[in-house]
């Protein structure tokens, strides 16, 4: 049980080798936090709807996303602001119009797996 941290070394274990495998699988706390944050972003149905729309259709403007999802423009803008701050989407400005797209490869992979 070489991977068990010192503060847990005195705990009873049934399958010590599997405990070590589980610890290795869990990995670094920072990596888990990153994934937990991603899942938190995806846990909101409106944000998920925006991401699915962008994933399936490609770049869309706020007003088009609002029409597609049934949300109002300010709600779409707020959701995109959160997604942009997290590095999940990016906007490309064309004149006065900004079109958003999914840029996070891991999130794209999750969307592909979930919605095809």
N, C-alpha and C positions, 0 to 999 in steps of 0.2 A: 504494500500500500504506500508506495513511494510518492504518489502525487497528492496525498491527503495533507492539507495544511496543518501546521503544528497545533492550531487552536481547535482542530477537530480530530486529532490523532487518538484521543482517548474514547471516542465513540465506538460503540459496538457495530460490527459490520458482518454481514452474512457472506457476501461474495466480494471479498476485497479487490480482486482483479477487475470486477465489473465496476466497482466504485471508482477505481483509477481510470477506466475507460470512460465513465460518465464525466469525470472531472476534465479529462482531455477533450471530450466532445463539447462540453460547455465552453471551454476556452476562456478568453479574456473578458472581463466585465465590460470594458469599453465596447467591444464588438457586440455583446448582448444589448447594451444600451442603444447602440445605433439601430439594431434591428427592432427593438421595442419601440423606438421613436418612429421608425418607418411604419410599423403596424399601427401605431397610434394615429398617424396621418390617414391610413387606409380604413380605420375603424369608423370614420364618419361617412355616412351614406352619400351625402352631397359631394364631399371631396372625392369619394370613390367613383361616383357617377361622372364627375369631371374628368378624372383620370382615364376611365374606360372610354369615354367619348374621344379624348385626345389620342389614346392608344390606338383606337380602331380607325379614326378618320385622319389623323395627322393634325397639323397646326390649325387652331381655330381662335377667333376673336372672342372677347368677353360676351358681346351681345349674342353671338351665335351659340356659345356655350349656355347662356341663359335660356335661350329658346329651346335648345336641345334637352336641357335638364329640368326645365320648369322653374328654375331659380330666378331671382331678380338680379339685375346687373351688379348692384352693390354686394350682394352675397357671393356672387361668383368672383368678383374682384378680391374680396376678403379671403376667400378660400385659396385663390391663386397666389395671394400675397404670402400665405402660410406655406404653400407648396413650393413657391419660389425661394423663400428664406431657407427651406430645408434642402434645397438643391434638387428637388424632384422634377420641377418644370422650369422652363426658361421661355422668355418672350422675345420675339423678333419683330422689330418695328419696321413697318412698311408705310412711309408717309405718316398719317395720323392713326393708323391701325396697328395694334400689337396683336400678333398671333402667338399663341402658346403651344408648347409641345412638351412631351415627357422626355427628360434628358437623363434620368437616373436609370442606368442599365439594370440594376437589381429590381427596381420597381417595375420596369418594363417586363422583366422575366416573370415576376409575380402576376402581373396583369395577363400576360400571355398564358400562363398556367391556369389562371382562374376563368378567363373569359374567351380564351382562344384567339 
